[in-house]
Amino acid sequence: MAQRQRRSASKAPSSSLKPFYIALAVIALGGVGWIFYSLASAGEPAVAPIELAGLDDPAALLAAAKGSELGQPDAPVQILIFSDYTCPSCQYWVQTVEPLVKQEFIDAGKARLVHYDFPLGGTAQHRHSFIAARAARCAEAQGRFWDYHDILFGRQGEWSPAPEPPIDEFVGYANQLGLDRRAFSDCLRSDQFADVVSASRQLGESLNVGATPTVYIGPRTLPGNEWSQYPAVKAAIEAELGGS
């Protein structure tokens, strides 16, 4: 199995999500606002994180990151994953571990999965991580995030080595799902959702995420490579269920 993908100058993942849950409580009490400053030129696809402002407040940052949810909102256990579409270890999670979690816990209403983008960038291997995350968000705008998410990971070996942003491939995947091709293409060829993906990355950094995938079961990360071992993941979920 491929080694877990790390960002440059990484820090050890935090063992607690206290700021995250504080932010959730604040959001539940009222709305928040934020300001974005895009660095992408009009008509040019955003392929890297953009500068953000107004996100010093944890609640604003959490709201701006807009995690993509799978499962019942009131499920007793929350699973968070910070992931990169160019990361082979993330592909392993999606194809090997996540289906078992979905079958046993998510479909049964016992757990909810929330995906956050953590595009690594910085190297040739991860050069398309940001625009891939944007592509999934463009599909989400048409209600097909998880289907597109699965295609990106399933065909990672096709598009991730491309020397240039694989826009045509991404549009082709959208077409295969029956999405509005023109709307998807217009979204991808702009800077739409660059703010969301950038905020998601910033949220991960605020939690000291240093590698992908980073998986939280309740308030704690799974240590080492336990995320890759379904029995360990299952045990962590069941421990949270026992305490709920």
C-alpha positions as CSV (number, residue, x, y, z in Angstrom):
1,M,0.0,0.0,0.0
2,A,1.3,3.5,-0.8
3,Q,2.6,5.5,2.1
4,R,0.4,8.2,3.5
5,Q,0.9,11.5,1.7
6,R,2.3,14.3,3.8
7,R,2.6,18.1,3.2
8,S,5.8,20.0,3.5
9,A,6.8,21.0,7.0
10,S,4.0,18.9,8.4
11,K,3.0,18.8,12.0
12,A,1.6,15.9,14.0
13,P,-2.2,15.7,13.8
14,S,-4.0,17.1,16.8
15,S,-5.6,14.6,19.2
16,S,-8.6,16.8,19.8
17,L,-11.2,18.6,17.7
18,K,-12.1,21.0,20.5
19,P,-11.9,24.1,18.2
20,F,-14.0,22.3,15.7
21,Y,-16.8,21.5,18.1
22,I,-16.7,25.1,19.5
23,A,-17.2,26.3,16.0
24,L,-20.1,23.9,15.5
25,A,-21.8,25.3,18.6
26,V,-21.4,28.8,17.4
27,I,-22.8,28.0,14.0
28,A,-25.8,26.4,15.6
29,L,-26.6,29.7,17.4
30,G,-26.5,32.0,14.5
31,G,-25.1,32.8,11.1
32,V,-21.6,33.9,10.3
33,G,-20.0,35.9,7.5
34,W,-16.7,36.0,5.7
35,I,-14.9,37.8,2.9
36,F,-13.0,36.1,0.1
37,Y,-10.3,37.6,-2.2
38,S,-9.7,35.6,-5.3
39,L,-6.4,35.6,-7.0
40,A,-7.6,33.9,-10.1
41,S,-8.1,35.9,-13.3
42,A,-11.5,36.1,-14.8
43,G,-12.0,33.2,-17.2
44,E,-9.0,31.3,-15.9
45,P,-9.3,28.0,-14.0
46,A,-8.1,28.3,-10.4
47,V,-5.5,25.6,-9.9
48,A,-4.0,26.6,-6.5
49,P,-5.3,27.9,-3.2
50,I,-6.4,31.6,-3.1
51,E,-6.0,34.2,-0.5
52,L,-8.8,34.4,2.1
53,A,-9.7,37.0,4.6
54,G,-12.2,37.3,7.4
55,L,-11.7,33.7,8.6
56,D,-9.9,34.2,11.9
57,D,-13.1,33.1,13.7
58,P,-13.3,29.3,13.9
59,A,-17.0,29.4,13.2
60,A,-16.5,31.4,10.0
61,L,-13.7,29.1,8.9
62,L,-15.8,26.0,9.5
63,A,-18.8,27.4,7.6
64,A,-16.6,28.5,4.7
65,A,-15.0,25.0,4.4
66,K,-18.4,23.5,3.7
67,G,-17.7,19.8,4.3
68,S,-19.5,17.3,2.0
69,E,-21.7,15.0,4.1
70,L,-22.8,11.4,3.7
71,G,-25.3,9.9,6.1
72,Q,-28.0,11.2,8.5
73,P,-27.3,14.6,10.1
74,D,-28.3,13.3,13.5
75,A,-26.1,10.2,13.4
76,P,-24.5,9.7,16.8
77,V,-20.9,9.4,15.5
78,Q,-19.3,11.9,13.2
79,I,-16.4,10.8,11.0
80,L,-14.3,13.5,9.4
81,I,-11.7,12.9,6.7
82,F,-9.2,15.4,5.3
83,S,-8.3,14.0,1.8
84,D,-6.5,14.7,-1.4
85,Y,-7.6,13.3,-4.7
86,T,-4.0,12.7,-5.9
87,C,-3.1,10.8,-2.8
88,P,-2.8,7.0,-3.3
89,S,-3.5,6.3,0.4
90,C,-6.7,8.3,0.2
91,Q,-7.6,6.2,-2.8
92,Y,-7.0,3.1,-0.6
93,W,-9.4,4.5,2.0
94,V,-12.1,5.3,-0.5
95,Q,-11.9,1.9,-2.3
96,T,-11.2,-0.4,0.6
97,V,-12.2,1.0,4.0
98,E,-14.9,3.6,3.3
99,P,-17.3,1.1,1.6
100,L,-17.3,-1.1,4.8
101,V,-17.9,1.9,7.0
102,K,-20.7,3.0,4.8
103,Q,-22.3,-0.5,4.7
104,E,-22.1,-1.1,8.5
105,F,-22.5,2.3,10.0
106,I,-23.5,5.1,7.6
107,D,-26.3,3.2,5.9
108,A,-27.5,2.1,9.3
109,G,-27.8,5.7,10.6
110,K,-25.1,5.1,13.2
111,A,-22.4,7.4,11.7
112,R,-22.1,10.3,9.3
113,L,-19.0,11.0,7.1
114,V,-17.9,14.5,6.3
115,H,-15.3,15.0,3.6
116,Y,-12.9,18.0,3.7
117,D,-10.5,18.9,0.9
118,F,-6.9,19.0,1.9
119,P,-5.0,19.5,-1.5
120,L,-1.4,18.9,-0.8
121,G,0.1,20.6,-3.9
122,G,3.8,21.5,-4.0
123,T,5.0,18.5,-6.0
124,A,4.5,17.0,-9.4
125,Q,2.5,14.2,-7.9
126,H,0.0,16.6,-6.3
127,R,0.0,19.4,-8.9
128,H,-3.6,18.8,-9.8
129,S,-4.9,18.2,-6.3
130,F,-6.6,21.6,-6.0
131,I,-8.4,21.7,-9.4
132,A,-9.5,18.1,-8.7
133,A,-11.1,19.2,-5.5
134,R,-12.8,22.1,-7.3
135,A,-14.1,19.6,-10.0
136,A,-15.8,17.5,-7.3
137,R,-17.3,20.7,-5.9
138,C,-18.6,21.6,-9.3
139,A,-20.3,18.2,-9.5
140,E,-21.6,18.8,-6.0
141,A,-23.4,21.9,-7.3
142,Q,-25.4,19.5,-9.5
143,G,-26.0,17.0,-6.6
144,R,-23.4,14.4,-7.6
145,F,-20.5,15.0,-5.3
146,W,-20.0,11.4,-4.0
147,D,-20.4,9.9,-7.5
148,Y,-17.8,12.3,-8.9
149,H,-15.5,11.8,-5.8
150,D,-15.5,8.1,-6.5
151,I,-14.7,8.6,-10.2
152,L,-11.7,10.8,-9.4
153,F,-10.3,8.3,-7.0
154,G,-11.1,5.3,-9.3
155,R,-9.3,6.9,-12.3
156,Q,-6.6,8.6,-10.3
157,G,-3.9,6.9,-12.4
158,E,-5.4,8.4,-15.6
159,W,-5.6,12.1,-14.8
160,S,-3.1,12.8,-12.0
161,P,0.1,12.3,-14.1
162,A,-1.0,14.8,-16.8
163,P,1.5,17.6,-17.3
164,E,-1.3,20.2,-17.6
165,P,-4.6,20.5,-15.7
166,P,-6.8,17.6,-16.9
167,I,-9.8,19.8,-17.6
168,D,-11.1,17.8,-20.6
169,E,-10.8,14.6,-18.6
170,F,-12.8,16.1,-15.7
171,V,-15.5,17.4,-18.0
172,G,-15.6,13.9,-19.6
173,Y,-16.2,12.3,-16.2
174,A,-19.1,14.8,-15.6
175,N,-20.6,13.9,-18.9
176,Q,-20.4,10.2,-18.0
177,L,-22.5,11.0,-14.9
178,G,-25.1,12.8,-17.0
179,L,-24.3,16.2,-15.5
180,D,-25.0,19.5,-17.4
181,R,-21.7,19.5,-19.4
182,R,-21.8,23.2,-20.1
183,A,-22.5,24.2,-16.5
184,F,-19.8,21.9,-15.2
185,S,-17.2,23.1,-17.7
186,D,-18.0,26.8,-17.0
187,C,-17.6,26.1,-13.3
188,L,-14.3,24.2,-13.7
189,R,-12.8,26.8,-16.1
190,S,-13.4,29.6,-13.6
191,D,-12.4,30.2,-10.0
192,Q,-15.8,28.9,-8.6
193,F,-15.3,27.0,-5.3
194,A,-11.7,28.0,-5.1
195,D,-12.7,29.8,-1.9
196,V,-14.4,26.7,-0.5
197,V,-11.4,24.4,-1.2
198,S,-9.0,27.0,0.1
199,A,-11.0,27.3,3.3
200,S,-11.2,23.6,3.7
201,R,-7.4,23.4,3.5
202,Q,-7.1,26.2,6.0
203,L,-9.4,24.4,8.3
204,G,-7.2,21.3,8.2
205,E,-4.2,23.5,8.9
206,S,-5.9,25.0,11.9
207,L,-6.3,21.4,13.2
208,N,-2.7,20.6,12.5
209,V,-3.5,18.1,9.8
210,G,-0.2,17.1,8.4
211,A,-1.0,14.1,6.1
212,T,-3.7,12.6,4.0
213,P,-5.8,10.9,4.8
214,T,-6.4,12.2,8.3
215,V,-9.4,10.5,9.8
216,Y,-11.3,11.7,12.9
217,I,-13.7,9.3,14.7
218,G,-15.6,11.6,17.0
219,P,-13.1,14.1,18.5
220,R,-9.9,12.1,17.9
221,T,-7.7,11.1,15.0
222,L,-6.9,7.5,14.3
223,P,-3.2,7.1,15.1
224,G,-0.6,5.9,12.7
225,N,-2.0,3.8,9.9
226,E,-5.0,2.6,11.8
227,W,-7.2,4.4,9.3
228,S,-6.2,1.7,6.8
229,Q,-7.3,-1.2,9.0
230,Y,-11.1,-1.7,9.0
231,P,-11.1,-3.6,12.4
232,A,-9.4,-0.6,14.0
233,V,-11.8,1.9,12.4
234,K,-14.8,-0.3,13.4
235,A,-13.5,-0.5,17.0
236,A,-13.1,3.3,17.2
237,I,-16.6,3.9,15.9
238,E,-18.1,1.3,18.3
239,A,-16.2,2.9,21.1
240,E,-17.8,6.3,20.2
241,L,-21.2,4.6,20.0
242,G,-20.8,3.1,23.4
243,G,-20.1,6.5,24.8
244,S,-23.0,8.2,23.1
